[in-house]
């Protein structure tokens, strides 16, 4: 085994964690520093027994002031001495003790020293060379961490030497190749000596005899010049091996004589015996220090006991008082504990009930969403096909069967919308919008929508709007329309051969807010006093003996809750067989400047002048027929495809002004299809056609790249307005 012996053993650098010391403490640290530095000096002069005595005294004094850093350095110095004298077992024991105290000090410099010296012990004493290499690598990590260039060189040389020793020259060269030239040119004397010895070993391994002897000779000269006796022994050992390898027994014999002579001087039997005695003495001193610590602790304990008699007496008095207080409070504490237990049980029950309620609410929402979608889809086909039949067969315009079919479909649609509306209100998902609208237009639209009910029941419906009300107001027109629609349709339903009036009257103005009172009066059957509170509850219908009035019992409940969103309340006056009046007041903002902008930006219907080419992506065959007919009636052309993949192919082959995209499709849904279209850089406006509630899909639709949403079934004229608006917006951007 070829090796170069080199310890990472430096002049002691003291680093204690304390910052403020007494004069006595400072003096102790100064003395420990002197002893450790003297030990290093004696070690370098091969006076190992004297170095051991200085280290032992430093250890005793370090324990006396209880400084982990100094204790670790003292143990490290002792370990180096025993390692040099090939007593690996004791060296490892002392290094491990040093590591124990180094961890208390948490100092990277100490870690670097100790791991390097442990590596040397395992390597040089042939205990476990690979384990020694691992310790060296740990030392190199800390040397790099503290950026100590000297330690980095020492450790790299040691790692290379260890790899050479196990004939892994390739791995060893990795650690010296970067520093070789710098060390040989500008390194310290011991570095140069070690590097030349390493190069000699490597050259000998490479069968380069002359080069190896040149390096060995240089290393030997440096060692003799600087009196590096221990290193010189190592050089002689490697030269003996070298000359034997090249079959030069006479030269090997001469170096063997030099080796034996110097080894007997450096490692004399007396010195080794003294070291053996020193090790035993250190162990005895350690036991003695531990015993002294125990005795000191006992003395301190006895002194503290004497000094604390008064404190103990006072403590007993206070304890008695506290016990009396505790006795008086015991019942209250027990009662409180019992109350807390009951509260905890109640809280657990409430928490469980809350979780169940939330789960039920979630399931209900999913059910409502699914069922409304599944009902709206066929209703779109029923209403659309009915309109197609009426358009194509004018002679059937007065057919009672078609009118009944259309009425039934619209009635079912209103029920679906009522259920969805109530669910949204309960989940507090409705947020009022602030949009500019024309109150007269909205009321006229409602009047036209419910004319069929008035005709059916032979009622007259009149509208009275206060002329003081501004033409354009700001508020949530959709929720207002829902309120009025429910009240008017309800009044018509329960009035036959009578009169229903809708009145909008300006009550007062506060700043820019106009408070308008709405009244819906009828001459219908009226509501009994005992039932007037119940009619605003969900699913409540007053029993009628004479006729069956269809409905879910949700309309007035929805009205009441929507009015509360406007920070208002509904009032009811009714008398049986005389009639009923519902009234409520809502404040709307009026902004003259915004109104002027709306008037100036009124869009002109371009349906008669422009023809748009529309791509319809819809998998339902009936819905395809209905949508196609609506588009053709609006003076537009369209192409229909069944799924998203077909749509991607179609837009590559033909130019389209706009895409109507169904959301719920097989293979690939409308959202994913839209994403793929946008990924291609295509900016054609895309409008979602869906039977889902608009609020449920808006966020995902916009995120996918869709421009607008229309909920099926829809008014054909509304479709053209949305189409025209989106195409116009696209052209203005381009």
Buried (B, 14 or more C-beta within 10 A) or exposed (E): EBBBBBBBBBEBEBEBEEEEEEEEBEEBBEEBBBBBBBBBBBBBEBBBBBBBBBBBBBBBBBBEBEBBBBBBBBBBBBBBBBBBBEBBEBBBBBBEBBBEBBEEBEBBBBBBBBBBBBBBBBBBBEBBBEBBBBBBBBBBBBBBEEEBEEBBBBBBBBBBBBBBBBEBBEBBBEBBEEBBEEBBEEBEEBBBBBBBBBBBBBBBBEEBBEBBBBBBBBBBEBBEEBEBBBBBBBBBBBBBBBBBBEEBEEBBEBBBEBBEEBBEEBBBEEBBEBBBEBBEEBEEBBEEBEEEEEEEEEEEEEEEEEEEEEEEEEEEEEEEEEEEEEEEEEEEEEEEEEEEEEEEEEEEEEEEEEEEEEEEEEEEBEEBBEEBBEBBBBBBBBBBBBBBBBEEEEEEEEBEEBBEBBBEBBEBBBBBBBBBBBBBBBEEEBEBEEEBBBBBEBBEEBBEBBEBBBEEBEBEBEBEBBEEBBEBBBBBBBBBBBBBBBBBBBBBBBBBEBBBBBBBBBEEEEEEBBBBBBBBBBBBBBBEEEBBEBBBEEEBBBEEEEEEEEBBBBBBBBBBBBBEBBEBEBEBBBEEEEBBBBBBBBBBBBBEEEBEEBEEEEEEEEBEEEEBBBBBBBBBEBBBBBBBBBBEBBBBEBBBBBBBBBBBEBBEEEEBBBBBBBBBBEEBBBBEBBBBBBEEEBEBBBBBBBBBBEBBBBEBBEEBBBBBBBBBBBEBEEBBBBBBBBBBEBEEEE
